């Protein structure tokens, strides 16, 4: 059986993540976007596997929880901050729609 290393598996998964992210930006139909979203979720789910094995392969299993937490902290933090960071510039640049008050009764 031909086994690949952690680096090869990680690279393949990252390429899949990039491909699905590109699809999400390029597709316009609702059905295609739903399919691409499912594929992107699957690729993100696959990324957890090499991420988990990378810690044990590189630093061993002693203190695995702490090391895994340190490795995932930047990603989790940016995932939490990204929606707000993306919406802030939009809120500053998009004028609020005026509320019309029709007083001609």
C-alpha positions as CSV (number, residue, x, y, z in Angstrom):
1,X,0.0,0.0,0.0
2,X,1.3,3.4,-0.9
3,X,1.0,5.8,2.0
4,X,1.6,9.5,1.8
5,X,3.1,11.8,4.4
6,X,1.4,14.4,6.4
7,X,2.8,17.2,4.3
8,X,1.5,15.6,1.1
9,X,-2.0,15.0,2.6
10,X,-2.1,18.5,4.0
11,X,-1.1,20.0,0.6
12,X,-3.8,18.1,-1.2
13,X,-6.4,19.2,1.3
14,X,-5.3,22.8,1.0
15,X,-5.5,22.7,-2.8
16,X,-9.1,21.3,-2.4
17,X,-9.9,24.2,0.0
18,X,-8.6,26.7,-2.5
19,X,-10.5,25.1,-5.3
20,X,-13.8,25.2,-3.4
21,X,-13.2,28.8,-2.3
22,X,-12.6,29.7,-5.9
23,X,-15.9,28.0,-6.9
24,X,-17.8,29.9,-4.3
25,X,-16.5,33.1,-5.7
26,X,-17.1,32.2,-9.4
27,X,-20.5,30.5,-9.4
28,X,-23.7,32.4,-9.6
29,X,-26.6,29.9,-9.7
30,X,-28.2,28.9,-6.4
31,X,-27.9,25.2,-7.1
32,X,-24.3,25.4,-8.0
33,X,-23.5,27.5,-4.9
34,X,-25.2,25.0,-2.7
35,X,-23.2,22.2,-4.2
36,X,-20.0,24.2,-3.9
37,X,-20.8,25.0,-0.3
38,X,-21.2,21.3,0.5
39,X,-17.9,20.6,-1.2
40,X,-16.2,23.5,0.7
41,X,-17.6,22.1,4.0
42,X,-16.3,18.6,3.1
43,X,-12.9,20.1,2.3
44,X,-12.9,22.0,5.6
45,X,-13.9,18.9,7.5
46,X,-11.1,17.0,5.8
47,X,-8.6,19.6,6.9
48,X,-9.2,18.7,10.5
49,X,-7.6,15.3,9.9
50,X,-4.1,16.3,8.8
51,X,-4.3,19.2,11.3
52,X,-4.8,16.7,14.1
53,X,-2.1,14.3,13.0
54,X,0.4,17.1,12.3
55,X,0.6,17.9,16.1
56,X,1.3,14.3,17.0
57,X,3.7,13.7,14.1
58,X,5.8,16.8,14.8
59,X,5.7,17.2,18.6
60,X,4.5,13.8,19.9
61,X,1.5,13.1,22.0
62,X,2.7,14.7,25.3
63,X,0.7,17.8,25.8
64,X,-1.4,17.2,22.7
65,X,-4.4,19.2,23.8
66,X,-2.4,22.3,24.6
67,X,-0.4,22.1,21.4
68,X,-3.4,21.4,19.3
69,X,-5.2,24.4,20.9
70,X,-2.3,26.7,20.2
71,X,-2.2,25.6,16.6
72,X,-5.9,26.1,16.0
73,X,-6.3,29.4,18.0
74,X,-5.4,31.7,15.0
75,X,-7.8,29.9,12.7
76,X,-10.7,29.9,15.2
77,X,-10.1,33.5,16.1
78,X,-10.1,34.7,12.5
79,X,-13.2,32.6,11.8
80,X,-15.0,34.4,14.6
81,X,-13.7,37.9,13.7
82,X,-14.0,37.6,9.9
83,X,-17.8,38.4,9.5
84,X,-17.4,41.5,11.6
85,X,-14.2,42.6,9.9
86,X,-15.9,42.1,6.5
87,X,-19.0,44.0,7.5
88,X,-17.3,47.0,9.1
89,X,-16.0,48.5,5.8
90,X,-19.3,47.8,4.1
91,X,-21.2,49.7,6.9
92,X,-18.9,52.7,6.4
93,X,-19.2,52.8,2.7
94,X,-22.8,51.9,2.0
95,X,-25.2,54.7,2.7
96,X,-28.3,53.8,4.7
97,X,-31.4,53.8,2.6
98,X,-33.5,56.9,3.4
99,X,-36.7,56.3,5.2
100,X,-39.5,58.0,3.3
101,X,-42.1,59.7,5.2
102,X,-45.1,60.3,3.1
103,X,-46.8,63.2,4.8
104,X,-49.1,64.0,1.9
105,X,-52.3,62.7,3.2
